[in-house]
Amino acid sequence: MLAQATCTEALTWADARQLAYRCATPLPSLSVSLRDAIGRTLTGPVTAHQDLPHYASSAMDGWAVNGTGNSTGPWILAASGMPLAAGQASVIATGGLVPRGATAVLRKESGFVSGDGYLSLGPDSRPGELSPGRHIRPAGEEASAGELLVPAGTVLNPAHIALAAVAGHDHLLVQRKPRVGVVLTGSEVVTSGEPAAGKVRDAFGPQLDAVISQLGGEPAGQLRIGDSYTEWLSALTHVDHGQRPDVTITTGGTGKSGTDHFRDAVAALGGRLLVDGIAMRPGHPAVLAELPDGHFIIGLPGNPLAAMMALMTLGEPLLTALGNRPLRKAGMMTCGADIDPDPGRTRLVPCVVIHHLALPATRTGPGMMRGLAGADGYMAVPPEGVAAGASVAVLPLPWTAGGAAISA
């Protein structure tokens, strides 16, 4: 739904993050093939359509026999798959249907067939080889018809998919992921080689689709435009293969100069600004808007680190809400250095985690990526700063294994 009022002043980092999460409702479920369901969240339970297994089957290669626990044979060999009368046996393979009348399965290693076609116990047979039900997997041994196999809310792994297939399912109901389009702006941006003076290399195009996937979204294509208002307006209404993304992420153009068109384009489309600036550094000129059709637009600043911190602040909560997942909380960790106050603003500082100690990374200016490249997470330093040895809120980056050390 649209916000009740246009945001006119910067929110705190915590409030902006919460607003981005609360402003969206989960997307509806989607029926997908088993192959496409891996890694998605199940929204409808998986139950057994019939008993598993749905017939009594052999656990061994050998012979199905109709005999008592004291029987030593010989048994007359009958055609496979036919009902067995007393004193009869038939060849059976692992997983094969146990014929009616069979009381046990004799392992191949424990029997032999004489030249005249009779089956007898072999000298290496074990005690109890022919006890009732021996080496027979009864119907319903794994599950009964109607039994719950995988509950809703499960993130599906390959074993879940195999179980669903065995249970007779071809499609599963899963949570739909938000489709996210990207609009890359700036006539000064080059996409390959070393940029000349006055030009900059594109830091967003090669990485944003991967980050979108890591945050629970589904990349829906990228557009590259210049700096004109007309291009902005066209990009924000772009439809790819008949589908409009649920969220569009833009890079640059979120300032308030005459060449920044984010706000004017949103207004022309009848949208409202939900967040217009955040009291944080880097990433202050970040914007979140919603159009009348429920489409969200996230405006990231043009500096790479500032953009990534804005994406973590607004994009992660928004995609989490649309994907019907709980918002990840910051973990409290011991800070390994003094960090100066920045009155009125939260500082987002990339950090490394060593023995549960959060150490601020170096080279973390708004336009730098080197510090973030080696970081496990980022600290949300309050306006009053933090002293070494004190607790600080830390959130993991979505792509780092080291982020596992950061716990709420």
N, C-alpha and C positions, 0 to 999 in steps of 0.2 A: 504494500500500500504506500501511497505518497506520504511524505512527512507533513505534519500539520502546519509547519511554518518553515520558511527558508532560513538556513543558518547564516548568521551575519557576523559571527566572531569565532575566533579560534577556540576549539575545545581542548581540554586536557587530553593527554595521550590515553589515559585509562578510559575517559568518557568517549573518546572517538572510537576506540576499539569496541567498547560495549555497544555503542550506537550502530556500528557496522554489523554487529551480530544480531541485534534486535530488530533491525529494519527489514529483514527478509524472512519469508516463510519457506519451509522446505518445498522443494520441487516434487511433483508426483512420481509415483513408482513407474517403472518401465519393465516390460517383458523382453528378455534377451535370451539368446541361445546359450547353451551351457558353455560353449567356448568363450563367449563374450562376457560371461558372468564372473570369471576369476578376478579377484581383487575388488569386487564391488560389494556393497552392503545389502544383504538379503532383507527384503521387506515383507515377504510372505513365507510362512514356515514350509519346510520340505518334509513331507510325510511319505510313508511307504504306500504305494498304490496297491501292493499285494504283499503276501508273505515274502520275506527274504531269507534264504532262497525260496522261490515259489514252488519248488518241487524237491523231493528227497534226492540227493545226488551222492555220487561216490567221492570219497576223499582220497582214493588210491586208484592206480591202474591195477587191474586184476580180474576177479570174477565175482559176480553177484551170485550168492548161493542161497538155496532154501534148505536149511538144515538146523539141527539143534546145537546147543553148546557143546555136547559131547560127540557130535558127529565128526568122523574122520574121513568120510567119503567111502568109496568114490561117488562122484556125482555125474549124472548124465548131462553132457553139454547140449544146451538148447540154443535156438537162434537168439541173437541179441535183441533186446527190446520187447520180447514176448513175456507174458506172465510165467512165473516159475512154479511148477508143482513140487511137492516134496521130493527131495533127492535130485533136483535139477540145478544147473548152474549155467551162467552165460557170461561171455566176455564183457567187461565194462572198462571204460577209461575214466580218469579223474574228471569230475564234473558231470559225468554221464547220468542220465535218468535211471534211478534204481527201479527195476521192474517190480510189478506187483507180485507179492509172494516171497520176495527176497528177505532174508532175516539178517544177513551180514554181507560184507564184502571181504573176500580173501585177497590179500596182497599178492601181486605177481611173484614176489620173492618167496612166498610161503606155499606155493602149490606147483603142481606139474601135471601135464596132460600126457597120458599114456598113448601108445600107438593105436589103441583101439578106440580113442576118443573119450576116455573117462578122465575126470579131474580128481586128483587126490591131494591130500596134505603132503607137503614136502618135509624132508628131514630137518630143515632149518626153521620150520614154523614155530611160533611162540605160543606159550600158554594163553588161552583166552582169545586166540585168533578169530574164533567163530562165535564169541559171545554175542547175544542179541544186540543189533544196532551197530556192531563193530565196523568202523570205517565208513559209516553212513552219515552224511550231513542231513539232518531232518529239515523239512520245510519249516520256515519261520525261525530257524536257529538264530539268525542275525536280527530280525525284526518281524513283528506281526503287521498285517495289513492295517493301515491307519496310524501306525506308531510315528511319533515325532522323531525325525532324524537330525534335522538342522533347524535351530530356532531362528526366528526373525531377529535381525540385528547383528547377525554373524557376518564378519568380513570373510568372503568366500576364498578358500585356498584350493589347490588342485585336488586334494583328497575329498573335500566337500563336493566338488563337481563330479568326481568319480562315483561317490555315493549316490548323488542325485540321479546320475545316469542309470546305475544299477536299480534304483527304485522306480525307474520308468519315466522320468521327467525329460522333456526335450527343451523346455524353456523355464526360466525362473523369474520371479518378480524381484527386482532390485531397485535401490534408490537411484534415481537419475542424477547424474553429475551435471553441474552447471556448465553450459557451453560458454567458453570465454574467447572473445575475439580481441585482437591487439591492433592498435593504431599507432604506428611509429611516425613521429613528426620531426621536422627540421630539415630545411634545405641545405644546412651545413654538414649533414651527416653523410659519411661514406661507408660502404659496406665491405670493402676489401682493401688490402694493402695498407701502406702507411699514409695517414692523412697529411695534406699540405697545411701550411700555416693558414689559420682561419677555418679549417675543417676539423671534424672530430670523427673518430671511428665509432660505428654503431656498437654499443655495449648491451643493447636490449634484445635485438632480433634473434641472436643465436641462443639466448638462454631463457627467455620468458616462457616459451611453450613448456619447457621442462619444469620450471618452477610452478606453473599453473597446474600441471599434472601432480606434482608433489603436494600441492595445497588442496587437492581433491577436485580440481576442475578438469574439463575436457577441452583441449585447445581447438579453436574453431577458425584458425587462419589469421594471417597478419596482413595489414594494409600499410603501405608506406606512402606518406603524403608530405607536401611542403608546408608552408606556413600561412596559407590563405584561408580566409573565413569560409569561402565556398568549398574548399577541400575538406575542411573540418565538418561542415554540415553534411556533406555527402558521406563522409566516413562514418559518422555516428548513426546514419540510417542504412548502412550497408547490409545487404542480405546475401548470404553465400549459399548457393545451391538450394534456394528456397527456404533456408532456415536462418532465423535471426538469433544471434547469441543471447544468452541470458545476461551476460556481463560483457562490457567492453572496457578494456584497459588502454588508456592513452599515455604517451610519454611526452613530457614537455608541454608548454603552452598553458601552464596553470598559474603563471604570474598574473599581474594586473596591468601590464603595459599594453600599448596599442597593437602589438603583434601577437598577443595571447588571446586565443579565441574560444577557449573551453567554455567559459560562462555564457558568452553570447550565443554560442551554438546550442547549449542546453536550454537556454531561455527561449530560443526560436522554436525549439521542438516541444515546448510546453512543460519542460521538466523543472524540478526544484533541486536546490543544493541541500543535501543533508548534512554534509561536513564541508566547510569552506575554510581550510587552514587548521592546523593542529599545533598546539603549544609544545612543540618538540623540536629537537635538533639532532641530526639533520632530517629533512623531509617536511618542514613546515608547510610549504605551499601545496599540500595534498588536498584533493577535492573528491567528494563522493556525491553523486547525483542520481536521481531516479526519474525516469520518463513516465508519462501517463500510462503506458502499456505495461509497466512493471519492470522494464529493462533498466539495469543499473550501469552506471558509468563511473569508473575510478580514474581520476586524473593524477598521474604521478609526475613529480617534478623531473626536470631534465638531467640533473646530476645523478650519476649512477648509484652511489651509495644512498643518497637521499631518496631516490626512487625505490630502492629495495627496502629501506626502512618503512617507507610509506606503504609499500605493498604488504609487508608483514603486519602493519598496523590496521589497514583497511581491507586489503584483499583477503588475507587469511580468515578473519572473522566472517566476512561476507560469504565466501565460498563454503566455509564450515556450516553456516546457517542454511544455505541453499541445499547443501548435501545432507541435512538432518543429522549433524554430528555435534557433540558437545564442544564448546569452546575450550581450547587448551589454556590452562592456567600457568602463570609464571611460577617457576620454582625459586625458592629463597636460598641463596648461596652466600658464602663468605667472600667478600671482595678482597682482592689481593693487592690493591693500591688505593691511594687517596685520589678521589676524583672531585674536582672543584665544583662549587655551586654554579648554577646557571639560573638565576632568579626568574621564576615564572615559566620555566620550560623543563620538560623531561628530556634528558639526554639519552639517546640510544647508542650504545657503545658496543661494537663487535668485540667478542672476548673469546679466549681459549679457556678450557676447563682442565685443570691439572689437580688431581687428588682432591676433588670437590672444592677447589679454590678457583674463583673466576678472576682471570687476569685480563685487563683491557689490552686489545690489540693495538699495534702502531699503524701509522699511515691510514687513518680513517677520516680523512677530509671528505666533504660531501661529494666531490668528484672522483674520489679514489675507490678502487676495488681491491687493492692488494691486501688490506687488513681483513676485509670480509672473506677473501678467498681462503685464508688460513684459520678462520674462526669456527668455533663450535656453536656459538649462540650469540645473543646480544643482551647486554644489561640495560634495564630501564632505570636510569639513575634519576632520583627525584630532584626537584629544583634546588634543594638545600645541599646537594652533593652527597658523597658517602666517604667515610673514612676507611682505611685499610683495617680489616678485621671485623667490620660491621657487615650486616646482612644486606643483600641487594637482590632485587627481582631479576631473574634471568630466564629468557626463553630460547629454546633451541632453534637452530635454522633447519628448514625442512630437509636439506640434502646431506646433513652431516651425521655420521655414525657416532661421533663424539658427543652429539647432543643427547645421547641416551643417558649420559651422566647427569643431565639436568633434570631433576624430578621435582614435581610440585609438592 
